[in-house]
Amino acid sequence: MGNVQNAIIIMLSCLILGACVSLNDFQKMSSDERSHYICIRDNHVVQMRKKVKSNKIKIEEIDFVLARGYRLHRSCKEVPIVKPGNISCSTYGRNTDCYQSSTTLYKEVCEDKPVPISYELEKSNKDKYSSLMDSALIEENKLYKKCYSLVLPMTAEEAYSYYK
């Protein structure tokens, strides 16, 4: 197997097992592979990727709402549910008194009601989230390139130390 295949196996093993790579693994990788491995996990890059994903989800939600023509407003309330318990009886002479214990549990019951949308507002929000996503993509790319250019010239030992 080639170096690239070994690196891919190492990276997949790390992802699947949640394990970290060792210095030996870093020594087996090319400087490109090490740089990529480190930089896609860089905290700043990951945070920016989360912003991109969050905005993408908002855009997809707006597209769905625009296609459907309404939003759903959810209203919830707690409803008591009485669960009967054991019956215990006590006898005093000729009289017997019985008592049944009960437990009250609460269940959340929700109702979704359709609410009309403003197409202009939804489209404006979509434009805003698209702009935010584009900015986050650009920033993610900048952060990745900055990290990559910093890590690329490092030795395996330096890169491993930086990674840890």
KEGU-621230 format. One record per residue (C-alpha): residue in one letter; chain; x, y, z. Coordinates in steps of 0.05 Angstrom, whole numbers, plus 32768, in hexadecimal, padded with zeros to 4 digits. Layout:
+----+----+------+------+------+
: aa : ch :    u :    v :    w :
+----+----+------+------+------+
:  a :  A :    X :    Y :    Z :
...
+----+----+------+------+------+
***
This chain:
+----+----+------+------+------+
: aa : ch :    u :    v :    w :
+----+----+------+------+------+
:  m :  A : 8000 : 8000 : 8000 :
:  g :  A : 8017 : 8047 : 7FF2 :
:  n :  A : 8022 : 807F : 8023 :
:  v :  A : 7FE0 : 80A0 : 8011 :
:  q :  A : 7FB9 : 8060 : 801E :
:  n :  A : 7FDC : 8056 : 8060 :
:  a :  A : 7FCC : 809D : 8075 :
:  i :  A : 7F83 : 8094 : 8062 :
:  i :  A : 7F7F : 8053 : 808A :
:  i :  A : 7F9F : 8076 : 80C6 :
:  m :  A : 7F6F : 80B1 : 80C1 :
:  l :  A : 7F32 : 8084 : 80B9 :
:  s :  A : 7F48 : 805A : 80F4 :
:  c :  A : 7F4F : 809A : 811E :
:  l :  A : 7F09 : 80B1 : 810A :
:  i :  A : 7EE8 : 806D : 8116 :
:  l :  A : 7F0C : 805B : 8156 :
:  g :  A : 7F11 : 80A2 : 8170 :
:  a :  A : 7F5B : 8095 : 817A :
:  c :  A : 7F93 : 80C7 : 8170 :
:  v :  A : 7FCC : 80BF : 813F :
:  s :  A : 8011 : 80B2 : 815A :
:  l :  A : 8053 : 80D1 : 8148 :
:  n :  A : 8062 : 8092 : 8120 :
:  d :  A : 8022 : 809E : 80F8 :
:  f :  A : 8037 : 80E6 : 80EA :
:  q :  A : 807B : 80CD : 80D2 :
:  k :  A : 8059 : 80A0 : 80A0 :
:  m :  A : 8030 : 80D9 : 8083 :
:  s :  A : 8049 : 810A : 804F :
:  s :  A : 804D : 8153 : 8064 :
:  d :  A : 800E : 8160 : 803A :
:  e :  A : 7FE8 : 8129 : 805D :
:  r :  A : 7FFF : 8140 : 80A2 :
:  s :  A : 7FEB : 8188 : 8093 :
:  h :  A : 7FA7 : 8173 : 807A :
:  y :  A : 7F9C : 8144 : 80B5 :
:  i :  A : 7FAD : 817A : 80E7 :
:  c :  A : 7F8A : 81B4 : 80C6 :
:  i :  A : 7F46 : 8193 : 80BB :
:  r :  A : 7F46 : 8188 : 8106 :
:  d :  A : 7F5E : 81CE : 8118 :
:  n :  A : 7F2E : 81ED : 814B :
:  h :  A : 7F25 : 822D : 8124 :
:  v :  A : 7F18 : 8208 : 80E3 :
:  v :  A : 7EE7 : 81D9 : 8106 :
:  q :  A : 7EC1 : 8214 : 8125 :
:  m :  A : 7EBB : 8236 : 80E2 :
:  r :  A : 7EA4 : 81F5 : 80C2 :
:  k :  A : 7E6D : 81F1 : 80F8 :
:  k :  A : 7E57 : 8238 : 80E6 :
:  v :  A : 7E54 : 8225 : 809D :
:  k :  A : 7E2A : 81E7 : 80AE :
:  s :  A : 7DFC : 820E : 80DC :
:  n :  A : 7DED : 8242 : 80A7 :
:  k :  A : 7DE3 : 820D : 8072 :
:  i :  A : 7DB0 : 81EA : 809F :
:  k :  A : 7D8B : 822D : 80A8 :
:  i :  A : 7D8B : 8239 : 805D :
:  e :  A : 7D6F : 81F3 : 8050 :
:  e :  A : 7D39 : 81FE : 8085 :
:  i :  A : 7D25 : 8240 : 8063 :
:  d :  A : 7D23 : 821E : 801F :
:  f :  A : 7CF5 : 81E9 : 803D :
:  v :  A : 7CC8 : 821D : 805D :
:  l :  A : 7CC4 : 8246 : 801C :
:  a :  A : 7CB1 : 8207 : 7FF6 :
:  r :  A : 7C7C : 81F4 : 802A :
:  g :  A : 7C61 : 823B : 8032 :
:  y :  A : 7C5B : 823C : 807E :
:  r :  A : 7C81 : 8231 : 80BE :
:  l :  A : 7C6B : 8205 : 80F8 :
:  h :  A : 7C64 : 8225 : 813C :
:  r :  A : 7C6A : 81F2 : 8173 :
:  s :  A : 7C46 : 81FD : 81B5 :
:  c :  A : 7C51 : 81CB : 81ED :
:  k :  A : 7C33 : 81C0 : 8232 :
:  e :  A : 7C3E : 8190 : 826B :
:  v :  A : 7C03 : 8161 : 8275 :
:  p :  A : 7BFC : 813A : 82B7 :
:  i :  A : 7BF3 : 80EF : 82B1 :
:  v :  A : 7BDD : 80CB : 82F0 :
:  k :  A : 7BF8 : 8085 : 82F6 :
:  p :  A : 7BD1 : 805A : 8328 :
:  g :  A : 7BFC : 8037 : 835B :
:  n :  A : 7BF2 : 8000 : 838F :
:  i :  A : 7BB3 : 7FF9 : 83B9 :
:  s :  A : 7BBE : 7FEF : 8403 :
:  c :  A : 7B88 : 7FE0 : 8435 :
:  s :  A : 7B86 : 7FE4 : 8481 :
:  t :  A : 7B51 : 7FC3 : 84AC :
:  y :  A : 7B3B : 7FE1 : 84EF :
:  g :  A : 7B07 : 7FB4 : 850E :
:  r :  A : 7ACE : 7FB1 : 84DE :
:  n :  A : 7AE6 : 7FEA : 84B2 :
:  t :  A : 7B17 : 7FE2 : 8479 :
:  d :  A : 7B36 : 8020 : 845A :
:  c :  A : 7B59 : 8019 : 8417 :
:  y :  A : 7B87 : 804B : 83F6 :
:  q :  A : 7BA4 : 804B : 83B1 :
:  s :  A : 7BE5 : 8070 : 83A6 :
:  s :  A : 7BF2 : 8092 : 8364 :
:  t :  A : 7C2B : 80B3 : 8341 :
:  t :  A : 7C24 : 80F0 : 8315 :
:  l :  A : 7C51 : 80F4 : 82D9 :
:  y :  A : 7C54 : 812D : 82A8 :
:  k :  A : 7C57 : 8125 : 825D :
:  e :  A : 7C67 : 815C : 822D :
:  v :  A : 7C32 : 8162 : 81F7 :
:  c :  A : 7C41 : 818E : 81BB :
:  e :  A : 7C17 : 81A9 : 8183 :
:  d :  A : 7C31 : 81C5 : 8141 :
:  k :  A : 7C09 : 81FD : 8122 :
:  p :  A : 7C16 : 8217 : 80DB :
:  v :  A : 7C28 : 8261 : 80D8 :
:  p :  A : 7C2B : 8289 : 8097 :
:  i :  A : 7C6F : 82A2 : 8082 :
:  s :  A : 7C88 : 82E2 : 8063 :
:  y :  A : 7CAB : 82CE : 8023 :
:  e :  A : 7CD3 : 830F : 8023 :
:  l :  A : 7CEB : 8304 : 806A :
:  e :  A : 7CFD : 82BB : 805C :
:  k :  A : 7D23 : 82CD : 801D :
:  s :  A : 7D47 : 8306 : 8043 :
:  n :  A : 7D5B : 82D5 : 807A :
:  k :  A : 7D73 : 82A3 : 8046 :
:  d :  A : 7D9E : 82D9 : 8026 :
:  k :  A : 7DBA : 82EB : 806B :
:  y :  A : 7DCC : 82A2 : 807B :
:  s :  A : 7DE9 : 8298 : 8036 :
:  s :  A : 7E16 : 82D4 : 8040 :
:  l :  A : 7E2B : 82BB : 8085 :
:  m :  A : 7E39 : 8275 : 8069 :
:  d :  A : 7E63 : 8292 : 8030 :
:  s :  A : 7E8B : 82BC : 8062 :
:  a :  A : 7E95 : 827F : 808F :
:  l :  A : 7EAC : 8255 : 8053 :
:  i :  A : 7EDE : 828A : 803F :
:  e :  A : 7EF7 : 828F : 8087 :
:  e :  A : 7EFB : 8243 : 808E :
:  n :  A : 7F25 : 8241 : 804F :
:  k :  A : 7F53 : 8278 : 8067 :
:  l :  A : 7F5D : 8256 : 80AB :
:  y :  A : 7F6A : 8213 : 808A :
:  k :  A : 7F9E : 8232 : 805A :
:  k :  A : 7FBF : 8257 : 8094 :
:  c :  A : 7FC4 : 8217 : 80BC :
:  y :  A : 7FDB : 81EF : 8080 :
:  s :  A : 8013 : 8220 : 806F :
:  l :  A : 8029 : 8220 : 80B7 :
:  v :  A : 802A : 81D3 : 80BE :
:  l :  A : 8044 : 81C1 : 8079 :
:  p :  A : 808D : 81D1 : 8085 :
:  m :  A : 808E : 81AF : 80C9 :
:  t :  A : 80B1 : 816D : 80D5 :
:  a :  A : 8086 : 8132 : 80EB :
:  e :  A : 809D : 813E : 8133 :
:  e :  A : 808C : 8188 : 8131 :
:  a :  A : 8049 : 817A : 8111 :
:  y :  A : 8039 : 8145 : 8144 :
:  s :  A : 804B : 8174 : 817C :
:  y :  A : 801F : 81AA : 815D :
:  y :  A : 7FE6 : 8178 : 8155 :
:  k :  A : 7FEA : 8162 : 819E :
+----+----+------+------+------+
***
